[in-house]
Amino acid sequence: MAFAPIPRRASAAKNLFSLSRLSLGSSPSVRSLQTGASGDDRQPPPPLSPSSIAGYHVSSGGYMRGAVYREPNQPLTIEEFHIPRPKVNEVLIKTKACGVCHSDLHVMKGEIPFSSPCVIGHEITGEVVEHGPLTDHKIIQRFPIGSRVVGAFIMPCGTCSYCAKGHDDLCEDFFAFNRAKGTLYDGETRLFLRHDDSPVYMYSMGGMAEYCVTPAHGLAPLPESLPYSESAILGCAVFTAYGAMAHAAEIRPGDSIAVIGIGGVGSSCLQIARAFGASDIIAVDVQDDKLEKAKTLGATHTVNAAKEDAVERIREITGGMGVDVAVEALGRPQTFMQCTLSVKDGGKAVMIGLSKAGSVGEIDINRLVRRKIKVIGSYGGRARQDLPKVVKLAESGIFNLTNAVSSKYKFEDAGKAFQDLNEGKIVSRGVVEIL
């Protein structure tokens, strides 16, 4: 039972990922905003009124560049923006680095609906340059001007019913406003084009830009000992892996685990599982280079699912039992099934890979019921609790950041970075440097 890599189509890849500069006269007006995926029948968010645009960014002065997604199968464009302004309990960050993630890729390919045009990028490091008016003094004390920070892609509001219980990963405002509308939690974007003040939406904080605004609850201090570039992956790849291992899988010392799909998040799961004391750590992929890399990240066994039956091999490694925990980090129906079939009786199948909208995974209902199989979804960690812990793992060397980042790109090459990701050329995680 194998899973296949994304098919390569050279012409489509060239059109989708080539990075171009948009001429200043070609941006659509406020009234022409469209949703991000073809076939999505949701209504786009209402346009901002001219009065809310005018005066919002006037006092900031200066301009910046951002990487903009406009529609599927079209290249990213580097466009000029007014430097955004933070509002209450928000922070303006001078971005230093931004990770290259499959979630952005799903949006760019039209596989996951999202409001457009938008600035992509959602795992960042940077330097605090401004606090929003009336921001809580404790936030200002924790993140003073000039301080180094890392930002999580799930940016909790801190006040909804889920955040009040510590479940930042289910924040109501994050899903209702950012993921559903491409805005922050007052229903407005912070991004406006320089030449005509047109609003542009934000995928999380819109981190593939020279500056970004994020709610302060989604940040953690970044120690001087950690580099800006490699540390960007702490905000999604490592953050997601930690959330899956700590809260969904609840890994305990001695547990056996299989990770299916060894990309940026999957490879981070290997390191986190090792840190939590897992015994057998089985990496499953179809690319030998990724499996070789997995051995350096904590995998005790590797399985090439293109060459052998992954489920049978996992059972063979575990003496016919299956693993305590299987993690699906690719987001495909076939690997969903592999994940559920790989766990032992009473085991946990943890799903963390996003898929094309509408994809459905199958499961043997009788086995699920009779053998107490647990199927659990996990989107990410809990920023206020987990992000500082993730930073600590990296600072102590328990999580090897240098080994986790396999490719670095200049800001102007962001399109190339996503092309490489689409073609399976990034072995673990790629990072765009915006220093």
N, C-alpha and C positions, 0 to 999 in steps of 0.2 A: 504494500500500500504506500504509494509515493505521492509527493506533492511536487508540482512543477513550478519553476520560476516564472515571473511575468514575461510573456512573449515580447520579443523585441521587434519593433517596427521602426525602421530608421527614419522614414519620412515623418511619421507622427511624432517621434521623439524630438526631432529637430524643430518642428513647429511648436511643440508644447514647451520645450525647455530652453530654447534660445533666449538669451536675455537681451532686450533691446531698450533703447531710450525713446520714450514717447515724445513726439513733438508737442510743444505746448499748446498748439491749437486743436489737438485731436481728442482731448478728454471729453467725456460726456457731461452734460449738465446735471444738476441735482435731480431733475425730473427723470433722467434716463437710467437710474440705478436699477440693476437687475439682480435676481438671486443667482447663486453661484453655480448651480447644476442644471443642465438642460433637463426638462421634464419635471422639475420641482414645481408643484402647483401652489406653494405658499405665496402670499402677497409679500412684496419687499417692504422693509420698514419704511414708515412715512419719512419723507425728506425733511431735513432740518429747515426751519424758517430762516430767511435772510437775516433777521434780527439776532438769532442765536448764533449764526456764523460770524456776522460782523461784530467786532469787539471782543470775541472770545479769545483770539490769539494775538490781538494787536499789540498788547504790552510785552509779549515775549520777545519779539524781534528775532531776526535771523531765520534761516531756512535749513532744511535737511533733505536727505534723499531716503526713499523707501522703495522696497521691491513689491510691486503691485500685481496681483492676480485679477484679471478682468473677466475672462470666460474660458471654458474648457478648450483645450487644443490650440491655445494661443500662448505666445511667449510671455514670460514675466516682463514687466517694464520697470525701469528705474525712473522714478518721477520725483519732482521736487514738491515739498510740503512746507507750510509754516511749521516751525517747531511747536509741538503740541504743549498745551498747558494742563497741568493736573488740577483736579478739583479736591474737595475736602477728603482727607484721609487717602489721597493718592500721591504718588511720587513720580517725578520726571527723571528718567534715567538716560544718561549718555551711554548708548549700547556699545559694548566691547566685542561681544561674540554672540552668535545665535546658532543653535543646532539645526541639523537637516533631518527632518522627521517624516515618516510615512503618512502621518496625519495630514500634514500640509500637502503631500503628494496626492492623497485621496481627494482633497479639495480641488487641487489644480487640474486633476483629470475629470472632475465632475462626478466623482463616485460618491461623494458625501455632499449634500446640499449645504451651501453657505452663502451668505449675502455677498454680493460683489458690486463694485470693485472693492478689494480688501488688501491690506498689507498682511502677508503671511508671517510665519515665524513665531514660536511660542516657548522656546527654552533659551533664556538669555542670562548674560552677566553684564554688569556695567557699573557706572558711578552715579551716585545720587547728585542731582544738580538743582532740584527745586522740590518744595513741598506745596501741596495745594492749600489755598486759603482755609483757615479755621481747622487745619489738621490737628488731631489730638497731639498734645505735647509729648506723650509717651512714644508715639511714632517718630516724632522729630528727634527725640533723644536716642532712640534705637537706630535710626537711619539718618544721621546728620549729613549735611552737605559735604560732599567729597568722599563719603563712605562707599566701600565696595559691597556690591550685593549680587545675589543670584535670584532669579525669578522663576516661580513654578507656573506651569501652564494653567492649572486650576487655580484661579484667583478668588479665594473665598471672600464673601462680603463681611463675614464675622458676626452677623446679626440674625440671619434667617433661622428657621426652626432646626434645620440640619446643622448649621454652624454652631448653634447654641448647644448642641449635643456633642460637638467635637467632630462631626462627620463633614469636614470641609469638602470632601470629594463629592458630596451630593448637594453642594450649595445651590439653593434655589435661584438666586440672582445670576450666578454664572451661567446656568443652563437657559434661564428665561430670557436673559438679555444678550450675553456674549455669544453663546452657541446658537441661539435662535434668531438673533437680530444683528450680531456683529458690532454691538455697542458695549459701553460700560454701563454701570448700574443705574444711571439716571436716564437711560434710554438714548444717550447721545454718544457719537464717536468723538474722539479727540483729534482726529486726523482730517486736515483740510488742504487741498491742493493749493500751491502757491499762486498759480496764474488765474484761477477763477473762483477760488474758495469752495469748490465742490467737495462734499464730504466723502471720505473713503472709510470703509468699515475695517474692523480690527479682529483678526483671528487671535484670540487671547489678547495679549498686549500689542500685537502687531510688531513683533520683535525684529523682523528683518529690515531694520531701518536704523538710521544714525542716532535717533532718540526715540524713546517710547514712554508711555504712561501706563502705570499699573497700580491697582489697589495695594496698599501697603501690606495687607494681611497675606499677600502672595509672595512676600520677599523674605529672605534670610541674609544675615551678614555673611560676607565672603572673606575669610582670613587672608592676610597678606601672603601667606605661604602657598596659597593655591592660585594657579594661573587663570587668567580670565578665559582664555580660549577653551581649554579642556573642561573647565568647570561649567561651561554652558550646559553640558548634557545632564548636569545634576537636576535641572528644572523639569525634565520630562523623562528621558531614557532611564535614568537612575531612580528618579522620583516615582515613576510608574512601576518599576521593578520592585522597589521597596514596598509600595502600597500593596502589591500583589502578594509578596512574600509575608509581610507582617500581618495584614488584615484579612486577606482572602484565603491564602494557603495556610496561614498560621504555622509556618515551618518551625519544627522543633529539632533539637540536636538528634542526629541519627536517622532522620527521615530520608527516604529516597525520593528523587524528583527527576522528571523528564521535562525538558524545555524544547518545544517544537517551534522552530523558526529562530535562527540565531542572527538577528539583526541588531540594531542599537538597543532595543528594549530586551530582547531575548538574551543577548550577551550580558547585559547588566543583571538579569535574573540569575545567571550562573554565579557571578561574583557575590550577589546578596545571599543566595542560597548557601554558598560556602561560608560566608560570614556568620550565618545563622546556625551553622553546624550540620548541614545536610551531609549524608554519607555518600550514597551513590548519586552522582549528578550526571544525568545523561543528556547530551546535546544532540538534537535531531535537525538536520537540514539537508539540502540537495547540493550544496556547494562545498567541495573539499577544502577550499581555502578558509571558509568560515568555520568549518569543523576543526581544522588545524589551529586556528586562532582560539577556538573554544577551549582547547586543552590548556592554554596559558591563562584562561580566565576562571578555571575551577572545574571544568568538566572532567569527570573520571572515566567516562565512556562517550564515544561518538557513534552516531548512526547516520549513514547517508541513505535517506529515504528514496532516492532515485535508483539505488542499487539493491536494496533489500527491504523486506516488509518491516516497517518501523515498529508496529505493535508487537509482532512476533519477537523481534530482536530485544525490545524493552522487557518483555516477559522472560526471555531467555536470560538476560542480565540479572533479573531479580528473582531467579529461581522459580519461574512460572507464576509468580504472584501478581506482578504489576507494581507500579510505584505508589507511594503514599500520595504524591501530588504530581499531576501533569499540568503543564502550563502551555496554552496555545497563544503564540505571539505573532501570528501571521495574518489571521482574519480571513480564513477560507473554509468553506463547508467541509472539504475533505480533511483538513487538519483539525477542524472541530471534532469530527468523528474519531480521528486518530487519538485525540486527547482523551475523550471519554472512554475509549476502549483500552487505554494504556494504564488506567488506575486499578489498584487492587480493590477488593470488596471493602466498602466503607471509605474509599479514597475520595480525593477532591480533584475535580477537573476545573482549572481556573482559566477563564477566557479573558485575554487582555488585548488581542489583536482586533483592530477595527477593520470593517469589511465594506464592500460596496453596498450602498443603501438598498435594503430589501433582501439581502442575502439571508438564507435560512440554513441552520445547522440541524442535522438529524441525530437522534439518539435512540437506542434500544430501550423502549419504555419498560419492558419486563425486567431487564437487568438493572435499570435505574431504581426500580421499586424494590426488587428482591434483594439486591446487593448493596442497598443504601449508598448509591453513588451520589455525590454532591457536585452539582454544576454551579459555579459561582462566577459572576462577572466582576471585573475590577478595572476601573478606568484610570485611576491614578492614586497618589498618596493624599495625605491630609496636610496641607501646607504648613499650618501653624505648628503642628506636632512633628511632622515627618521631615520637612525640609531641613531644619537645623540638624537632625540626626544624620541625614544623608550627607550634609556638609562635613559633619564630624567623622563619618566613615572615610571620606576622602582625605580629610586633614590628617588622620591617623595612619593613612596608608593601607587600611583594611580594604578599601575600594581603590583599585589602581586606575586613576583617571588617564594617565598617559597611555596605558595599554588599551583603554576602552575607545580612544579616538584614533581612527585609522586614516582619516582624510581631512585636510584643511583647505579652505578656499578663500580667495579674496571676495570682498563684497560684490565687485563687478562680475564675478563668476558664479553668483548664486544660481542662475539658470543651469549652468553646467553641473553644479552640485546635485540638483534635483534630477537632471538627466542621468547622472551616474547612479543615483539611488534607484531610479526606475529600472536601470539596466543591470542591477545587482553588482555594481562595481565597488560599492562601499562595503568593506568587509565587516565593520562593526558600526561606528557612528562617524558621521561627517560634521564638521563645524565651519561656519562662515565667519571669518574674522572681520570685524568692523572697527578695528582699533584706530 
